């Protein structure tokens, strides 16, 4: 088939959780033998020829900054962008589209473009967004009101548009239960975050003194987790045992903001890198001190794929199937777990086996193929009437 893939994400370089999810969805569609017309953002202006995927043709659209009015009213959650619609129309003139996969975020307003042309839509969610927004700290009355507004507008968006999709992809059973509150159960499918196991074959010698934390530290849940870890867990005794590398976007800024320095008690921030695999592969352990979030953590799956033991809060490995994590939720418990931690190959191998059973591309390609067949065989593709949607000029 020919599948149109649309996202507001810039998948390349694949150096963040949402980017990795989109990249492997694209790759899985290609490996299933489909021709993919991918409409993506390219915020970093990379040469897409360097990121070629067989059977995938790329179109790009700019990610527009929100205007002040949009920040106040959030009307963009319910409005189609005229430039994106023109791009869709251009693609339809050149290609016969059999199905569409709309990936990530509040883009349900575009479903009607496809259903109006009798094209079945698969809607991909990376998380239950209102659940994420609900967890964002808000101390002032104004911020609490703004959060209340956004949570309810995101819920309204879901209820207006998601039911029009032939199938909705979620990443965890927790997210499935959330979406089944307002969608038919038979249209909600779990496809967890997954990785292509052939790209995670590094077997480097572990550095016994090195721990690593990978994240986009500009995201509040990662920043909050790091702040709690530094202030409540990490101390002089742990610093005497281990070096901790912070790898990822905004890590330098986060450490500077929390401690006043880009290096502090054997913690060093390395900033954004194109690929975190090497750092995870040489570390003796991965630290995931999350207190907020939903879905399945790609940082956890990457460590599993690379045979690196994981020391985490329960939230950090939430939804991931394995009995081989080291879990502690209190500051004292996490401090003890790290102090007593000794890397071993047995735990790493067991994590890799757990990864292969549930989170490998081989397993999830089959899941995705079943969902595509469901979406295009006539079930669940009836066009649902919707409120009129304005197109932004």
N, C-alpha and C positions, 0 to 999 in steps of 0.2 A: 504494500500500500504506500501511498504518499501521505505523510503526516505533517501537518503544520504545528510547529512547536513555538510557543510564544511565552516570553518571560520578561520581566523588568530587571532581571539580574544580569550582571556581566560575568559570565562563567569563567572567563580566562583573565589572568592565571587562576587556577582552581586552588586558591590559598585561603579559603574561608568556608565555613559550614554550608551556607546557602549556595555558594558557588560550586562546591563539590557535589552537592545533591543534583543540581541542574546539569552539570557536566556528565555525571554517570547516567542520568536519565537519557540524555542525548545519545551517549555511547551505546546504551542498552538498546534503544530503538534501532540504531544503525546495525548492531550485531544481530538483531532479529530479522534483518533483511529488508527493512523498510527504507524508503527514500524519505529524508527529513528536510523540510524547509524550516530553518531555525531563525526566528525573529528575536534577537537578543539586544541587550545594551552592551556597550564597549567603553566603559568609563575610563579605563586606563589606556585607551587607544593602542592596544596591542595589535600586532600584525596577525590577523586571524589565519593567514596561510601557515603560520607556525603551529597552529593548534588544529590542524585539519583532522576531521573524522570521516572515515569512508561513508559515502552516501549522504553526507550532510552538506547542504547549501546554506550559507549564512547571509542574513540580512540584518542590518543594525538600525536601531532607532535611538535617539538621544533621550536620556533620562532628565526630564525637566525639573529644575528646582521648584519647590512649592512657593506660590505667591503668598503674600500676607493674608489675603482673603481666603485662600485655600487652607492655610494653617488655622484660621479662625473657624471656618465653616466645615472643613473636610469634604467639600463638595466633589473633589476629585475622586472620592470613593464611589461615586455614582455617575460619573461622566466619562464617556468615551473620548479619547484624544483624536482629533481629526487627522493628524499626521499618521497615527498608527492605523486608522481605518483606511486611509489612502494606500498605505503599504500593503495591507491585507488585500485590497482590491487589485493592486498591481500583481500580487502573487497569484491570485485567482485567475487573472487573465493569462498567466504564463503556465500555470500548473493545475492539474486536476487533483483536488484535495479529497482524500477519503475520510480523514478524521483529524481532529485538532486536540493537542494537549496543551492546556494553559497552565503554566507552572508558577506557583508561589504568589502569595499575597492577595491583596484586594483588587483582583482583575476580573471578577465575575461579571462585570458590566459588559465585557466583550463576548460573553457566551452567545448572546442573541445574534451577533453577526454571523455565526456559524450555524446555529439551529435554524435561523431564517432561510438558510440555503440547504437545509436537510443534512448538514454535516454533524455527526455525533461528536460531542466534546467530553474529554476526560479532564477533570480539574485536579491539579496537583497542589496539595497543601504541604507546607514544610512544618507546620505546627498549627495548633488552635490559637489563632492570633489574639482574640479577646482574652484568652487565659494568660498569654504573655503580657499584654498591656496591663491587665489587672494587677500583675505582680510588680510593676514599675513603682518605686517609692515616690510618694507625693506627700510633702510635709505641709505646705501652705494650703489654705482654703482654695485659692485660685487653681493651684495644681491639682488638687483633689477634684474640683469641678471639671477641669479640662480632661482628666483621666476618665471620669465618669462619662463625659460626653463621648470621648473616643471609643471607649469600650462598647457603648450602646450603639454607636454608628457602625462599628465593625460587626456587631451582631446583626444589625439591620441589613448590612451588605450581604452577609452570609445567607440570611433568610430570604432576601429578595432574589438572589441570583444562583446560589449553589444548587437549588433543586432543579435548575434547568439542565444541568450536566447529566450525561448518560451514566457517568461514573465519577466518584470522587476518591482520590488517593490520599490516605493519611499515613503517618509514619509510626504510629504506636497504637496499642489497644486502648490506652487512655484517651488518645485523640479520637479513636473510632467511637468510643462511648459518647464523647462530647458531640460529635457530628450526627450521631444517630438520634439525638434529641429532636432534630428538625429535618433530617433526611431519611428516606426509606433505607432500611438496613441493607437490602440487597444491592444498593447502589454505592455503598461505602466499602472500600477495600484497603487493607493494610499492606503497604509496600514500605518496609522500614528503610531508613537510610542505609545505603550499601556502597561498597567499594569494589572495584575491579581487582580481584586477587592477583592478576598477572602484573599489576603495577606496584604491588607491595611484596616484593621478593627480597628486599635488602636483608641481609643477615650479617650485621656488623658486630664486632666485639663490644660488649656492654662496658661502659665506664662506671665502675662501682660507686663513684662519688657523685655522679651526675643525675639529677632529677630534672624533669622538663614539664612545663605547663604551656600548652598551645591554645591560642584563642584570638579572636578579635576583641581586644581589651577595651575598645570603645563602646562595646555593647554592655548595657548596664549590668546584666546578670554575670558577665565575666569580670567586669570591674569590681562589682560588689563582692563576688567570691574571692577575688585576689585581695581586696582590702581587708576582708575578714581574716583571711589566711595570714597575711603579714602581721596584722595587729594582734591576733588572738592565738595563732598556732606557731609561726616561725619564731625561733628564739636563738640565743647565742649557742646553745648546745646543739641544735639541729644544724646551724651554720657551720659548726665545727666538724660535723659529720658529712655534710653534703654541699654541693654547689647546685643552685636552682637556676635554670635558664627559662626566661619568659620569651616565648617565640610567637610572633604574630603582630598584626596591625595594632598600633597604639600602645604597644607594651612599654615603650620608653616613656611615653607621656603618662601612662597610668602609674608606673613606678615612681616617676618624678612627682606626680601629684600626691601620692600616698606617703612617700618617704622624703621627698625633697632632693632625690638623687636618682640617676639611672643605674647605679650599683649600690647595693645596701645589704650588709650582712651575708655576703656570698650569694646574693641574688643579682643576676645581671639580665637586663632587658636587651634583646637582640633586634627588636623591631620586626618589620614585615619582611618575609622571605618568600621567594617564589614557590618553594616546596618544603614542607615541614618534615618529610619522610626521614631524611638523614638524621635530624635532631632527635626524633623519636626512636630511631633504630639504635642509636649509640647510647641513649639514656638507660640507666638501670631501672627507672620507674617513671611513670607519668602521674602527675598530681592533678585531680579534678575537684576543686573545693567549691562546687556550685551550691548555692542556696535557693536559686530560682530557676525557672525554665520549664519547657515541656518538650515532648518528642524524644528522639534518640540522638545522643551526642556523637557527632562524627569524630570528635577528638578521642572519644572512647573507642570507636570502631577502628580508627587508624592505629592506635596502640595495640589492640587485639591482633590486627592483621600483621603487625610488625613484631609480634611476640614480646611486647614490653609490658611488664606487670603494671597494674593500675591501683593507685591508692586514692580513694574518692569518698565524698559524701554519698548518701543514698540518692540524692537528687542528681548527682553527676553521672550515675550509671542507670538512672531510672529508665525502665522499658527495655533494657538490654538483657538478653537471656544469657546468663553465665553464673556459675557458682564459684568463679575463680578470682573475684575481685576482693581487695582489702577495703572494707567499708567502715567508716566511723563518722558520726554526725556531730559530736561535740568537739570543741576545740581541744580539750584534754585528750579525748580518744584519738583524734587525728594526729596529735603531737606524739602520742605513744606509738601509734601504728608506724609512723615514719621513723621514729627513733629505733624501733625494733626491726625495721625492714632490711631484708637482705635479698638482693635479686637472685633469681634462680631460673634455669632454663626450663624446668618442669612447668612452672606457672605460665611462662611465656608460650610454650607449646600448647598447653591446655587452652589458653585464650585464643590462639590461632585456630584450633579445632572448633571452638565454639563459634568463632567468626565465620568459618567456612560453612557451617550448618545453616546459618540464618541470615548472614549479612554479606555474602559473596555475590558477585554479579551473576554467576551461574544460576544460583537459586532464584534471584530476583528477576532475572530475564524471563524465567518461566512464569512467575507471578504476573509480570507486566504483560506478557503475551496473552495470558488468560483474560486479563481485564480488557485489553484491546479487542479481543474476539467478542467479549460480552458487549462492549459498547457499540460495535458496528453490526451486530447480527440482528438488530431490530428491537432488542429489549432496552427499554429505558430511554429511547431516543425521541419520544413524542415531544413536540415543541410545547413548552409551557408558556401560557400568556404571562406577560410581565408589564410593569409600568413603563411608560415611555421613557427612553433614555436620551438625554441631550448629548450632542456631539460638540466638544470644545473646539472653538474656531481659533 
